[in-house]
Amino acid sequence: MIKDSISRREILTTAGLIAGGAALSQFAGLVAKAEAKGGPTEKWPWPYEKLDPEKTAELAYNEWYRVFCGNAVISSIFSQLRDKVGEPYKSFPVDAFVFLEGGMVGWGTVCGSNAGANIVANVIIGPRIAGPECENGAQIGNDMLQWYSETALPTFTPKEPKVKAAIAQTVSNSPLCHVSVGKWMKKSGYPIASAERKDRCARVTASVAYHLVQDLNAWKDGTYKPKATWKAVSNVGITAQQNCNECHGSNIPTPPKKK
């Protein structure tokens, strides 16, 4: 027997299926459009045009106050490449990486600026899993981590700083957010919520963006040479940073010896 009426649930279900189908169709069209324009599905390497490190650092500094460290590094570079190159950078969801702030949503792991720098290098050059021609993408990221750890940061001073007070420089000996910020707080005497600490992190972010563009420009010119000497697995037998003893002492796990 054929039903004379359709329930509310059936109407909503049918409407949902129609809407879902329309959404999927629209999404497929967007993907096809992006592919046609050399969008986000394009293979590595992505086109790169040399950028001005000073301009990039200024952009990163100001972007920190909008989207914090990792996102600001990505935005400072990709926003310029959107203008210079177009796709696939126009389709890249830059602001999706705001979660990198505070060492990953405030957990104090790797400094977001380091994570952002690695994302940029791998997008432009490609990760090492993409083939030997992309090895420099991983190497630039590796160089960035060691440079960050060994350099008195921040190295960059913005033209119009939001905080006029002198910002102390500190060497973290670590790529980790909580170590880097913690050492700076101890030296400066400013707490985590202070305007001075925030400006310090904005300047560190700008410093990272500046240094990253220097390396990318050298890569573009064919003159880039890897600089990092730290190779954790071969040095200590496990993935690690350089200063574990500083925080963990005898509690550091020892990797098993080869059988």
Contacts in CASP RR format, 6 or more apart in sequence:
PFRMAT RR
TARGET T0000
AUTHOR 0000-0000-0000
METHOD contacts of the structure
MODEL  1
MIKDSISRREILTTAGLIAGGAALSQFAGLVAKAEAKGGPTEKWPWPYEK
LDPEKTAELAYNEWYRVFCGNAVISSIFSQLRDKVGEPYKSFPVDAFVFL
EGGMVGWGTVCGSNAGANIVANVIIGPRIAGPECENGAQIGNDMLQWYSE
TALPTFTPKEPKVKAAIAQTVSNSPLCHVSVGKWMKKSGYPIASAERKDR
CARVTASVAYHLVQDLNAWKDGTYKPKATWKAVSNVGITAQQNCNECHGS
NIPTPPKKK
31 41 0 8 1.000
34 40 0 8 1.000
34 41 0 8 1.000
34 87 0 8 1.000
34 88 0 8 1.000
34 91 0 8 1.000
35 41 0 8 1.000
35 42 0 8 1.000
37 87 0 8 1.000
37 88 0 8 1.000
37 91 0 8 1.000
38 87 0 8 1.000
38 88 0 8 1.000
39 87 0 8 1.000
39 88 0 8 1.000
39 90 0 8 1.000
39 91 0 8 1.000
40 88 0 8 1.000
40 91 0 8 1.000
40 92 0 8 1.000
42 87 0 8 1.000
42 88 0 8 1.000
44 123 0 8 1.000
44 125 0 8 1.000
44 126 0 8 1.000
44 127 0 8 1.000
44 130 0 8 1.000
44 134 0 8 1.000
45 124 0 8 1.000
45 125 0 8 1.000
45 126 0 8 1.000
45 133 0 8 1.000
45 134 0 8 1.000
46 85 0 8 1.000
46 88 0 8 1.000
46 89 0 8 1.000
46 123 0 8 1.000
46 124 0 8 1.000
47 81 0 8 1.000
47 85 0 8 1.000
48 81 0 8 1.000
48 85 0 8 1.000
48 124 0 8 1.000
48 216 0 8 1.000
48 219 0 8 1.000
48 220 0 8 1.000
49 81 0 8 1.000
49 84 0 8 1.000
49 85 0 8 1.000
49 220 0 8 1.000
50 216 0 8 1.000
50 217 0 8 1.000
50 220 0 8 1.000
50 221 0 8 1.000
51 77 0 8 1.000
51 80 0 8 1.000
51 81 0 8 1.000
51 84 0 8 1.000
51 213 0 8 1.000
51 216 0 8 1.000
51 217 0 8 1.000
52 213 0 8 1.000
53 209 0 8 1.000
53 210 0 8 1.000
53 211 0 8 1.000
53 213 0 8 1.000
53 214 0 8 1.000
53 217 0 8 1.000
54 210 0 8 1.000
55 80 0 8 1.000
56 76 0 8 1.000
56 77 0 8 1.000
56 80 0 8 1.000
56 209 0 8 1.000
56 210 0 8 1.000
56 213 0 8 1.000
57 76 0 8 1.000
57 156 0 8 1.000
57 158 0 8 1.000
57 206 0 8 1.000
57 207 0 8 1.000
57 209 0 8 1.000
57 210 0 8 1.000
58 158 0 8 1.000
58 159 0 8 1.000
58 206 0 8 1.000
59 75 0 8 1.000
59 76 0 8 1.000
59 79 0 8 1.000
59 80 0 8 1.000
59 209 0 8 1.000
60 72 0 8 1.000
60 73 0 8 1.000
60 75 0 8 1.000
60 76 0 8 1.000
60 205 0 8 1.000
60 206 0 8 1.000
60 208 0 8 1.000
60 209 0 8 1.000
60 210 0 8 1.000
61 72 0 8 1.000
61 156 0 8 1.000
61 158 0 8 1.000
61 202 0 8 1.000
61 203 0 8 1.000
61 205 0 8 1.000
61 206 0 8 1.000
62 158 0 8 1.000
63 71 0 8 1.000
63 72 0 8 1.000
63 75 0 8 1.000
63 76 0 8 1.000
63 205 0 8 1.000
64 72 0 8 1.000
64 201 0 8 1.000
64 202 0 8 1.000
64 205 0 8 1.000
64 206 0 8 1.000
65 162 0 8 1.000
65 198 0 8 1.000
65 202 0 8 1.000
66 72 0 8 1.000
67 75 0 8 1.000
67 95 0 8 1.000
67 97 0 8 1.000
67 98 0 8 1.000
67 101 0 8 1.000
68 98 0 8 1.000
68 100 0 8 1.000
68 101 0 8 1.000
68 102 0 8 1.000
68 112 0 8 1.000
68 201 0 8 1.000
68 205 0 8 1.000
69 100 0 8 1.000
69 101 0 8 1.000
69 102 0 8 1.000
69 103 0 8 1.000
69 111 0 8 1.000
69 112 0 8 1.000
69 113 0 8 1.000
69 116 0 8 1.000
69 201 0 8 1.000
69 204 0 8 1.000
69 205 0 8 1.000
70 97 0 8 1.000
70 100 0 8 1.000
70 101 0 8 1.000
70 112 0 8 1.000
70 113 0 8 1.000
70 115 0 8 1.000
70 116 0 8 1.000
70 205 0 8 1.000
71 94 0 8 1.000
71 95 0 8 1.000
71 97 0 8 1.000
71 98 0 8 1.000
71 100 0 8 1.000
71 101 0 8 1.000
71 116 0 8 1.000
72 113 0 8 1.000
72 202 0 8 1.000
72 205 0 8 1.000
72 209 0 8 1.000
73 112 0 8 1.000
73 113 0 8 1.000
73 116 0 8 1.000
73 117 0 8 1.000
73 120 0 8 1.000
73 205 0 8 1.000
73 208 0 8 1.000
73 209 0 8 1.000
73 212 0 8 1.000
74 94 0 8 1.000
74 97 0 8 1.000
74 116 0 8 1.000
74 119 0 8 1.000
74 120 0 8 1.000
75 94 0 8 1.000
75 95 0 8 1.000
76 206 0 8 1.000
76 209 0 8 1.000
77 120 0 8 1.000
77 209 0 8 1.000
77 212 0 8 1.000
77 213 0 8 1.000
77 216 0 8 1.000
78 89 0 8 1.000
78 92 0 8 1.000
78 94 0 8 1.000
78 120 0 8 1.000
79 94 0 8 1.000
81 89 0 8 1.000
82 89 0 8 1.000
82 90 0 8 1.000
92 123 0 8 1.000
97 116 0 8 1.000
97 119 0 8 1.000
99 105 0 8 1.000
100 112 0 8 1.000
100 115 0 8 1.000
100 116 0 8 1.000
101 112 0 8 1.000
102 108 0 8 1.000
102 111 0 8 1.000
102 112 0 8 1.000
102 177 0 8 1.000
103 109 0 8 1.000
103 110 0 8 1.000
103 111 0 8 1.000
103 112 0 8 1.000
103 115 0 8 1.000
103 176 0 8 1.000
103 177 0 8 1.000
103 178 0 8 1.000
104 110 0 8 1.000
104 112 0 8 1.000
104 115 0 8 1.000
104 177 0 8 1.000
106 177 0 8 1.000
108 176 0 8 1.000
108 177 0 8 1.000
108 178 0 8 1.000
108 181 0 8 1.000
109 176 0 8 1.000
109 177 0 8 1.000
109 178 0 8 1.000
110 145 0 8 1.000
110 175 0 8 1.000
110 176 0 8 1.000
110 177 0 8 1.000
111 148 0 8 1.000
111 175 0 8 1.000
111 176 0 8 1.000
111 177 0 8 1.000
111 180 0 8 1.000
111 204 0 8 1.000
112 177 0 8 1.000
113 148 0 8 1.000
113 204 0 8 1.000
113 205 0 8 1.000
113 208 0 8 1.000
113 209 0 8 1.000
114 141 0 8 1.000
114 144 0 8 1.000
114 145 0 8 1.000
114 148 0 8 1.000
114 175 0 8 1.000
114 208 0 8 1.000
117 140 0 8 1.000
117 141 0 8 1.000
117 144 0 8 1.000
117 208 0 8 1.000
117 209 0 8 1.000
117 212 0 8 1.000
118 141 0 8 1.000
118 144 0 8 1.000
120 212 0 8 1.000
120 216 0 8 1.000
121 136 0 8 1.000
121 137 0 8 1.000
121 138 0 8 1.000
121 140 0 8 1.000
121 141 0 8 1.000
121 144 0 8 1.000
121 212 0 8 1.000
121 215 0 8 1.000
121 216 0 8 1.000
122 134 0 8 1.000
122 137 0 8 1.000
122 138 0 8 1.000
124 137 0 8 1.000
124 216 0 8 1.000
125 134 0 8 1.000
125 136 0 8 1.000
125 137 0 8 1.000
125 140 0 8 1.000
125 219 0 8 1.000
126 134 0 8 1.000
126 137 0 8 1.000
127 134 0 8 1.000
127 137 0 8 1.000
127 138 0 8 1.000
128 134 0 8 1.000
128 135 0 8 1.000
128 137 0 8 1.000
128 138 0 8 1.000
136 219 0 8 1.000
136 224 0 8 1.000
136 226 0 8 1.000
139 226 0 8 1.000
139 228 0 8 1.000
140 212 0 8 1.000
140 215 0 8 1.000
140 216 0 8 1.000
140 219 0 8 1.000
140 224 0 8 1.000
142 226 0 8 1.000
142 228 0 8 1.000
142 230 0 8 1.000
143 215 0 8 1.000
143 226 0 8 1.000
143 227 0 8 1.000
143 228 0 8 1.000
144 208 0 8 1.000
144 211 0 8 1.000
144 212 0 8 1.000
144 215 0 8 1.000
145 175 0 8 1.000
145 228 0 8 1.000
145 230 0 8 1.000
145 241 0 8 1.000
146 227 0 8 1.000
146 228 0 8 1.000
146 229 0 8 1.000
146 230 0 8 1.000
146 242 0 8 1.000
147 211 0 8 1.000
147 227 0 8 1.000
147 228 0 8 1.000
148 172 0 8 1.000
148 175 0 8 1.000
148 180 0 8 1.000
148 208 0 8 1.000
149 171 0 8 1.000
149 172 0 8 1.000
149 173 0 8 1.000
149 174 0 8 1.000
149 175 0 8 1.000
149 241 0 8 1.000
149 242 0 8 1.000
149 243 0 8 1.000
150 171 0 8 1.000
150 173 0 8 1.000
151 171 0 8 1.000
151 207 0 8 1.000
152 169 0 8 1.000
152 170 0 8 1.000
152 171 0 8 1.000
153 169 0 8 1.000
153 170 0 8 1.000
153 171 0 8 1.000
153 172 0 8 1.000
153 180 0 8 1.000
153 203 0 8 1.000
153 204 0 8 1.000
153 207 0 8 1.000
154 167 0 8 1.000
154 169 0 8 1.000
154 200 0 8 1.000
154 203 0 8 1.000
154 204 0 8 1.000
154 206 0 8 1.000
154 207 0 8 1.000
155 169 0 8 1.000
155 207 0 8 1.000
155 210 0 8 1.000
155 211 0 8 1.000
156 203 0 8 1.000
156 206 0 8 1.000
156 207 0 8 1.000
156 210 0 8 1.000
157 203 0 8 1.000
158 202 0 8 1.000
158 203 0 8 1.000
158 206 0 8 1.000
161 199 0 8 1.000
161 203 0 8 1.000
162 195 0 8 1.000
162 199 0 8 1.000
162 202 0 8 1.000
163 195 0 8 1.000
163 196 0 8 1.000
163 198 0 8 1.000
163 199 0 8 1.000
165 196 0 8 1.000
167 188 0 8 1.000
167 196 0 8 1.000
167 199 0 8 1.000
167 200 0 8 1.000
167 203 0 8 1.000
168 184 0 8 1.000
168 187 0 8 1.000
168 188 0 8 1.000
168 200 0 8 1.000
170 180 0 8 1.000
170 183 0 8 1.000
170 184 0 8 1.000
170 187 0 8 1.000
171 183 0 8 1.000
172 179 0 8 1.000
172 180 0 8 1.000
172 183 0 8 1.000
172 184 0 8 1.000
173 179 0 8 1.000
173 242 0 8 1.000
173 243 0 8 1.000
173 246 0 8 1.000
174 180 0 8 1.000
174 241 0 8 1.000
174 242 0 8 1.000
174 243 0 8 1.000
174 246 0 8 1.000
175 241 0 8 1.000
176 241 0 8 1.000
179 243 0 8 1.000
179 246 0 8 1.000
179 247 0 8 1.000
180 204 0 8 1.000
181 192 0 8 1.000
181 197 0 8 1.000
181 201 0 8 1.000
184 197 0 8 1.000
184 200 0 8 1.000
185 191 0 8 1.000
185 192 0 8 1.000
185 197 0 8 1.000
188 196 0 8 1.000
188 197 0 8 1.000
188 200 0 8 1.000
190 196 0 8 1.000
190 197 0 8 1.000
190 200 0 8 1.000
191 197 0 8 1.000
215 224 0 8 1.000
218 224 0 8 1.000
218 225 0 8 1.000
230 242 0 8 1.000
232 238 0 8 1.000
232 239 0 8 1.000
232 240 0 8 1.000
232 241 0 8 1.000
233 239 0 8 1.000
236 255 0 8 1.000
237 255 0 8 1.000
238 253 0 8 1.000
238 255 0 8 1.000
244 252 0 8 1.000
245 252 0 8 1.000
END
